[in-house]
Amino acid sequence: MNAEGITSLTQKKKRTRTTLCYARPTWLLLAHKHIDQAVFAAYGWQPNLSDEEILENLLVLNLERSKADNS
């Protein structure tokens, strides 16, 4: 979290993950997009699923794994 050029303690204290996420820099949005694409591909999911569809898929996976653990 230490960027070059930030030297004062006050500046360093203001540089947190929370402030970074709220600032939503382009590089961070792109990183999240690439991670999402990799996860979707790993699970064989279609790209651009809605949040509701993602949660439904995760529930199905969770239930399948729970059954496998109890067998």
C-alpha positions, 0 to 999 in steps of 0.5 A, spaced: 500 500 500 506 504 499 506 508 493 512 512 491 512 519 492 508 518 499 512 520 504 508 523 510 505 519 515 499 522 515 498 520 507 500 513 509 495 513 514 490 515 509 492 510 504 488 504 506 484 498 502 478 501 504 479 508 501 482 505 495 476 501 494 472 507 494 476 511 489 475 505 484 481 506 480 481 503 473 486 498 474 483 495 480 476 495 476 480 491 471 483 486 476 476 485 479 474 483 472 480 479 470 479 475 476 471 474 475 472 472 468 478 467 470 473 464 476 467 463 471 471 460 466 474 455 472 467 453 474 464 453 466 459 459 468 457 463 462 460 470 463 456 476 465 452 472 470 447 477 474 449 477 482 442 473 483 445 467 478 452 467 481 449 466 488 444 460 485 450 457 482 454 457 488 448 454 492 448 449 487 455 447 488 455 448 496 449 443 496 453 438 491 459 438 496 455 437 502 452 431 499 459 428 497 461 430 504 455 426 507 456 420 503 
